[in-house]
Amino acid sequence: MMLSRSRPSLPHLLSLRLLGTGASRTAAVKQPDLLSATLAFEEPGAFRVKSLGELLRALGIFSLCSFPVLVNNCGKLMSVGRTLLGRRVFSLLLRPTVYAQFVAGENESEISQSMEKMSMLGLRPMLAVPIEEDLGESTGEKRYDDNMEAMLECVRISHSNAWSKDPMMQLKITALLSPELCVKLTTLITQQPYDLNLLVRAMDGEPIKFPGLNESEVAHFLCGLQRLNKIAEASVNKVRVLVDAEYTYMNPALSLVTIAMMKKFNKDGAWIWNTYQCYLKESRSLILEALRLSNDEGFCLGVKLVRGAYMDKERKLAEDEGRLDPVHQCWEDTNDSYNGSLDVMLEAISQKPERYRIIVATHNEESVRRAAKRMEELGMDNDGGSMCFGQLLGMCDHVSLTLAKEGYVVYKSVPYGSVDDTLPYLVRRAQENRTVLQGIRKERDLLRQELYRRLHLRGGSQ
């Protein structure tokens, strides 16, 4: 899983680990309850900005999401529904419900309406084109070129509208490069890591020969790198591009490509970011390696820190292939991994805020409070630019709105597109995040409290 020719030295890794754990120990004696009142996330008033229809819609959807049988089979149910009702009727039913809850809209006008409302609430959009592929879904160069055009349009929309400063967008490399090649690259670079300079030269259009790839694979890889290069060129100094992580059988290749993009485009700021999944046992070492590469190769590092969303499939694959489970055994271990990685990154940012940036992308309230507390202890401004928070559109609004009210920078991941285009995305997100969806009782209770408050006030006025 290495991205360069040499591993970081053990003393260097230990020193960074000690920075993170040492900071955590000192944090325990420094005003431990300072943020408890403001970031309790208990105030139902966070939902007073929502219309009655939005409250009812969210309550209904979250109630349905609490039934595992519905979430686990939502893909089949939606497929049957579309077959029985027809595409047009099915779309008419889905648009005002699940689609409206989690998707910004289909065209720029609809997206703008959603984003302007979000901006009024102090939230920032992070647009996401819901295009991705898995093994067996590759569709050829024409489709990848079309996906590139969609990504370039996302850059344009993000930059040309005044919804917020410092716009961000998400990108999946498997929308531009076949998953099969990413899997093969992962195997190759585990055996003999590629030099980052090779990929940078290929992005510049040089006809590089990559060891281990046949002629057609080299041609496709070069096309994919040049597609990524066009997106990075369009976004640098305008929009920050956050590259998503995917499955462990292709993540090393995705990180290789992403860090090569960082090496080329992140000289004066973090414009290309990588995602680190803390439910994986290797996540902390990967972040430490990225910090080392950032220092050695002279580029700025942007980190999107997530818990991860592919747990069940990763475990099943490991079992089927007779490999060790790459995922932490329990939720507590994942929390420790997330919080430890967060400590390491915040410590690095406090020392070199111009070189490192992080988005704490989580719905976990304890991790959010911990991040806010560490920011204060390290003397970091809420809106200083080096650190921000992120949640999904339509979820965890009590956390997002509270953070924004307290002056923190908060982004919402905002997919957009037609019902047909976003349906696979919605199904995957529901299935991959079902542990989150089933744990939204608190948000549901707060929504219910706000609904009762309004009904009581209306009843009292009649």
N, C-alpha and C positions, 0 to 999 in steps of 0.2 A: 504493500500500500504506500510505498515511499514515492515521493515526488521529485527527489533529487538523488544524486549519486552517493550521498553519505548520510548516515543517521546523525541526529543531534547527540552531542556528547552527554553522558550520564550526569556529570556535575551540572551541566546547563539545565537539563530537564528537572533535576532535583531542586535547583535554585528557584526555578519558576514555580514548581509545586509548593515549595516552602513559602514563596511570596503569597500564594493564594491561601494556604492553610493558616499561615501566620497572621494574615490580615483578618481571617475569620475569628481567630482567638482574641485578638485585640478588640474586635468589634463587640464582643460579648460584654465588655466592661464599660462601653461608651454609650450612655443614654439608650438602653435597649428598647424603651417603650415610646420613644420620641414621636414616631410616626403612627402609633397604634390608633389614635383618634381619627386622623385625617384619611388613613388608608385602611379603614376597617371594612370598606365595601359593603356596608350594611344598610345604607340609606336608599329606600325605594324612590326617593325624589330624583335619583339619577334617570328615571324613566319618565319624568314629567314632560320631557321634550317630545315624547312620542305621542302620536295621535291615538285615539281610541281604537281605530282599525289596526294600527301597528301593534298595539298591546295585545289585542285579541289574536292576531295572526301569530305573533311570537309565542303566546301561551299555548295555542293549539299545536303548533309545530313542535315545541319543546316537550309537550305532553306526549305526542306520538313518538318522539325520539327516545322516550324513556322505556319503550317496549322493545327489548332486544330482538324479538322475532320480526318486527317490522323493519328495524335497521338492518339486520343481517340479510333480509330478503328484499330490500328496497329496490335493487336493480331488477330482479325478476318481476316484482310487482309493477314497477313503472313500465317495463317492456310489455307486460300483458295489458296494462292499461292503455298504452299507445296503440297496441294491435286492436283491441276491442273498440276503442273510442275513435280511432283514427288520429292522425298526426295533428290536424287542426284543432279538434275538440280537446284532445289531450293537452295541447299547448295552452289553450284558453283556460283550462282548469289549473294548470301548473303555474302560469304566470303570476296571478295575484297571491299565490300561497308560497310554496317552497322557493320558487324562482325569485320572487320579490324579496324574500327574507335574506337570501344569500348571494344574489347577483345584482350588479348595479344597473344593468340594462343591456340593450342590444346595439343601439347606435349611439353616436357621440352626443346627441341631444338628450337622450335618456340618461346616459352616464353623467353628463354635466349637471342635470337636476339632482341626482343622488349625491354627487360630489360637493355641490354648493351647499346642500343641507348639512353634509358631514363637516364641511369647513366652518359653518356657522356654529357647530358644536365644539369647535376646537380640535377636531380630529383631522388627520391627513390621510389621503388615499394612497395605497400602494397597488396600482393596477396590475392585474394578472390575466394574461391570455390563457384560457384553460385548455392548452394543447400539450399532450404528452403521449409517449408510446411506451409499450412494454414489448417483451420478446414476442415475435410472431405478428406484430402489428405494423411492421415497416411498409411504407407505401411508395418509396422511390423518390428520386431527386426532385421531381416536379412538386410533389407535396411538401418537401422540406423547403424548397424555394418559396412556395406560397406561405408557409409558416413564418419564414423570415420576413416576408412583407407584412404579415400581421404583427410581428414583433416591432418592426420599424414604425408601423402605424401607432402602436402602443407608446413608443418613445415620443412620437409627435404629439399625441393626445396628452400625455403626461406633462410635456414641456410647454405646450402652447396655451394651456388653460391655467389661470391664476388661482387654482384651488388651494395651493399651499406652496411655501418655499421648500427647497430641498426635496423635490419629488423623487419617488422611488417606483420601481416596477419589478415584477418577478419574471423569471425566465427558466424554462426547463430545457436542458441541452438535448434531451431525447426528442424534442420537437424539431431539431435541426441536424441530428446525427443519429444513425440507427442504433437501437439498443444492442443489436447483435455485435456491432463493431465495438461498442463500449464494453461489452462483456469480454471480448477478445483482448482489447487493450488492457483491461484490468489484469488478466492472466499474464500478459507480456510484461507489464511494468512491475508486477510483483517479482518476476524472475530477473529482469534487467531494466531498471528505471530509465525512462527517456529523459534526455536533457531538455529543460524548459526552453532553451534557446532554439531547439529544433522546431518546436511548435510556434514560437514567435516568428521565425523565419518563414514558416509555412503560412501563417496569417498574412504576412506581407506579400504572398504570392510566389515565393520561391518553390520550385518543384522538388520538395524533400522526399527522400526514400526512407520510410520508417521500417526498422528491423522487425521481422516477424509478420508483416502484412503483405498479402499478395497485391498484384497490380490494381485490381478493381477496388480492393479495400483501401489502398493508398489514395486512389483517385477520389473515393467517397470521403475519406478523412480530410483531404485537402479542401474539398468543396465545403464540408461542414465547418472547418476552421475559418474559411473565408466568409461564410455566412455569419459566424459569430463575430468576426472582425468588423463586418459592416455594421452590425448592431452596436458594438462597442464604440466604433468611430462616431456613430450618430448620437450616442448617449453621453459620451465623455464631456464633462463640464456642464451637463444639462440635467441628466436623470441618472440616479444610482440604480444599477442593475443587480438584483439579488438572485443569484443562481440557486435553484432548489436542489437539495439532495434527493436521492431516490432509493434504490435497493442496494444492499451491500455488494451484490454481484456485479454492479457497474459503478458504484460510487468512487472507487479510486481513479477510474478513467475520467469521470466527471470533474473530480477535484484537480486532476492533472491539467485538464483543459482550462478550468476556471483560474487556476493559479498562473498558468501561462498568460491568460488575459490580464490578470493583475500585474504581472511583470511588465507587460507592454503598456498598459493604460493607467496604472495606479502610481505613477511617479510623483504627482503633486497632490494627490488626494485619493480617497477610497471610492472609486466609481464602480468597480466590479467587486461584488461580495460573494463569499461562499457560505454554505449552510452546513451546520454541524449538529448531528442528531445525538442527543445525550442519552437516549435509551440504549445506545450501543456501547459496549464495554471499552471500545477503542477511542471513544470521542475525545477524552482529555488528552491523550497522546497525539491525536491528530491536530488539535488546537495548538499544542506546544510545538509541534513540527511546523505548523503554519506560521507561528510567531518567529521561529528560527529562520525559516525561509524568507519571511518579510525583512528580517534584519540583514541576512546574508545577500539577498538578491536586490535589496534596495527598493522595495515597493511598499505602499501603504496597504494595510489589511482591513477589510470589512468583514464582519462576522454576523451571520444570522444564527442565533442560538435557539434551537427547538428541542423538544423532547423526542419527537419522532412519530411517524404515523403508519409504519409498515410492520408492526410488531408480530402479528399473528402469521403473516406470510413468511417473514424472516425465520421464525421458529420452525415452521413447517418445512421450509426448504432445508434448513440445517439438519432436521431430523431425517428427512428423506435422503439426504446426501451423506449422512453419517458424520457431519461436522459438529464441532462445538457450537452451542447456541451463542450467537453474537450479541444477544440482547440481555440486559441486566435481568436477574432472576425475579426481582420484586420492584414494586413502585418506589419503595424507600431508597433502594440502590439507584434508581433512575433520578430521584430527587437529589441525592448526594452528588451524582455525576453532574447534573445540571447546575447545582449551586456551586460546586467546586470549579467547574469551567467558567461560570460567571465571575467568580472571585479572581481567577487568573486573568481574564480579559479586563476587568475593571482596574485591577492593579496595573496592568500594562498601559491602559488608557490614561490613568492618573499620572504616569511617568512621561508618556509621549502622546498627548491628546491629538497632536497633528498627524500622527501616523496610524492610529488605530481607531476603529469605530465598531459599535455593536448595536444590534437590535435585539432586545430581550423579547423574543416571540413566544409568548406563553399565555395560557389562560389560568395558570396556577397562581392563586392569590399570595401564597407564602413566598414564592419566588419573586413576585412583583414587589412585595414589601421588602424582601431582602435586598433586591437591587436598589430600591429607593434609599434604603438605609445606608448601604455601602457608598452610594453616590454622595450622600451627605457627609459621611465620615471621611471620604477622600477629597472633600471640598469641590465636588463637581457641580456645576450649575444644572438645574433641571432642563433648561433649554440650550445648553452649551453646544450641542451639535454632535458630540462624540458618542452619546448614548441615547437610545430611544426605546419605546415599547411597541409591541405589535400584537394584534389579535385579528381573528377572522371577522369579516363583515357578517352581521346578523347574530353574532355570538359574543357573550361576555361583555355586553355593553355597560353593565354596572361597574366593571373594572375600568374599561376604556374611558368612560365619561368622568369617573371620579379622578383618574389620573390627569385627564385634560384640565379639569377644574382646578387641580392643584398645580398646574403649570408645567407638567411633564409633556414631552413630545410623544404623541401616540399616533401610530399608523394602523389603518385597517386594511387587511388584504382583500382586494376588491376584484373578483372575477367579473368578466363581462362577455357578452355574446348572445346568440340566439338560444332558445330552449334546447334545440337539438344539439348545438355545439357545447352547451354547458351541462347537459344531462349526465354524460359520463363523469364529468368532474364532480357534480353534486353527489352521485352515487358513491364514487370512491371516497370523497371526503366524509360522507356519512359513515361508511363502513370502517374507514381507517381511524376515525375519531370517535368511534362509538363509546369508548370509555369516557371521553369528555362529554359526549352527548348525554350519556346516562348519569353523569355527575353534575348536571346543571340544575339540580333541585333548588339551590339557593337563588339562582337567577329567576327561575320559575316562581318561587315564592315572592321575590321582590316585585316581579311583574304583577302577580296576583294582588299584592298589597296596594300597589298603585291603582289597579283597576277598581278594587273595593273602595279606595279613597274617593275616586271620581264618582262612582255610582252613589256613594253615601252623600257626597256634596250635592249631586244632582237631585237625589231624593229629598234632601233637606230643603232645597230651594223651591220645591213644587208646592 
